[in-house]
């Protein structure tokens, strides 16, 4: 089984930055796509950013220019650099991986507030 463990969440002021990490453990074979989703209370979970093993990226419009997704394929680790954070970015952020099967982390809370 593959397990995804997120880290890096916390409380940050508007305009601040955070860097999230997600490491896949276990027998993580053939993970060709990893990404970050987020879910705020009362809202649907949405895709924030995704990256393929080849380096292609995809972002939700609201974070373009502020967030950057990257990955270390050798470590099966994906990162999300979040800059210029806004209160509306507050959510639980979930790591996601695809290898034919779909895996989810348990989430890390990001709170943007002054």
Secondary structure by P-SEA (a helix, b strand, c coil): cbbbbbcccccccccbbbbbbbbbccccccccccbbbbbcccccccccccccccbbbbbcccccccbbbbbcccccbbbbbbcccccccccbbbbbbbccbbbbccbbbbbbcc
